[in-house]
Amino acid sequence: FPSHDINRVTNTGTTKVFTLQAIVSVTGTNNNTIHFAFFKDGVLVPCSEQDITIPASGKYSTVPLQCIQELETNQYVEVWVKNANATAKLPWITSML
């Protein structure tokens, strides 16, 4: 993956199967449910979906994502995060893809 943007990597090589792995840490408000997933070319990769409920305001939670996907040349993968309980922005998200 020599080509990448923030939160996105692009396969610039030949078509092949990859193990996708990411670790995401997030904090938020008490009892917010946060969803995480890989998206390939903007489409959800269902096998990667994870969610957590923030146990207490300000406490950090970490979620691993992992799945196997075939990527063709110039297909890209991103990590998406969604707060399912509130419209408030998440104050801190870090990820490593």
Secondary structure, DSSP 8 states (H G I E B T S, - for coil): --EEETTEEE--S-SEEEEEEEEEEEE-STT-EEEEEEEETTEE-GGG-EEEE--STT-EEEEEEEEEEEE-TT-EEEEEEEESS-SS--SEEEEE-
